[in-house]
Amino acid sequence: MTKQTVALGDINDMAVVKIVELIGSSPNDWEDATKNALAEAAKTIKNIKSVYVKRCNAKVENSKIVEYRAVVKIAFVVERKMG
């Protein structure tokens, strides 16, 4: 088992952080693939605090890269309803 650290910045001691794993893709490069995964997550997830790039790979056709893929872990603070 490997140990993983995700930088979360300023997090309240009582906060609950959830991590989801996504795969982003891009025809351009791995950085864009990561940005695409984050942008898609941000459409439905609030309070995103960090993104961790777990792995990068690419789809190859005719000896050329046709798609860059980034497997990322996105950490966000879970909102709690008081009441």
C-alpha positions as CSV (number, residue, x, y, z in Angstrom):
1,M,0.0,0.0,0.0
2,T,1.3,3.4,-0.9
3,K,0.9,6.5,1.1
4,Q,-0.6,9.5,-0.6
5,T,-0.7,13.2,0.4
6,V,-3.0,15.7,-1.1
7,A,-2.3,19.4,-0.4
8,L,-5.5,20.9,0.9
9,G,-4.4,24.4,2.0
10,D,-6.5,26.2,4.6
11,I,-8.9,23.5,5.9
12,N,-10.9,23.8,9.1
13,D,-10.0,21.1,11.7
14,M,-13.6,19.9,11.7
15,A,-13.9,19.8,7.9
16,V,-14.6,16.6,6.0
17,V,-12.8,16.2,2.7
18,K,-13.9,13.9,0.0
19,I,-11.8,12.7,-2.9
20,V,-13.1,11.6,-6.3
21,E,-11.0,10.1,-9.1
22,L,-11.6,11.2,-12.7
23,I,-10.0,10.8,-16.1
24,G,-9.6,13.9,-18.2
25,S,-8.7,13.9,-21.9
26,S,-7.3,16.3,-24.5
27,P,-6.0,16.1,-28.1
28,N,-3.3,18.6,-27.1
29,D,-1.4,17.6,-23.9
30,W,-1.6,16.2,-20.4
31,E,-1.9,19.6,-18.8
32,D,-5.1,20.3,-20.8
33,A,-6.3,16.8,-19.9
34,T,-5.9,17.7,-16.3
35,K,-7.6,21.1,-16.7
36,N,-10.5,19.4,-18.6
37,A,-11.1,17.0,-15.7
38,L,-11.0,19.8,-13.2
39,A,-13.4,22.0,-15.3
40,E,-15.9,19.1,-15.7
41,A,-15.8,18.3,-11.9
42,A,-16.3,22.0,-11.1
43,K,-19.7,21.9,-12.9
44,T,-21.2,19.8,-10.1
45,I,-18.7,19.9,-7.2
46,K,-18.3,22.9,-4.9
47,N,-15.3,23.7,-2.6
48,I,-12.6,22.0,-4.7
49,K,-9.3,22.4,-2.8
50,S,-6.8,20.5,-4.9
51,V,-6.1,18.2,-7.8
52,Y,-3.5,15.4,-7.7
53,V,-2.3,13.9,-11.0
54,K,-2.2,10.2,-10.3
55,R,-1.2,9.0,-13.7
56,C,-0.8,10.1,-17.3
57,N,-1.2,7.9,-20.4
58,A,-2.1,8.4,-24.1
59,K,-4.0,6.8,-26.9
60,V,-1.9,6.0,-29.9
61,E,-3.0,5.4,-33.5
62,N,-0.6,4.9,-36.4
63,S,2.4,5.6,-34.1
64,K,1.1,9.0,-33.2
65,I,-0.6,10.3,-30.0
66,V,-4.2,11.1,-30.7
67,E,-5.4,11.6,-27.1
68,Y,-3.7,12.5,-23.9
69,R,-5.3,11.2,-20.7
70,A,-4.8,12.3,-17.1
71,V,-6.1,10.3,-14.1
72,V,-6.6,12.8,-11.4
73,K,-7.9,12.9,-7.8
74,I,-9.9,15.9,-6.9
75,A,-10.3,16.9,-3.2
76,F,-13.2,19.0,-2.0
77,V,-14.7,20.0,1.4
78,V,-18.0,18.5,2.1
79,E,-20.6,21.0,3.1
80,R,-22.5,20.3,6.3
81,K,-26.0,21.5,7.0
82,M,-26.5,22.7,10.5
83,G,-29.7,22.0,12.1
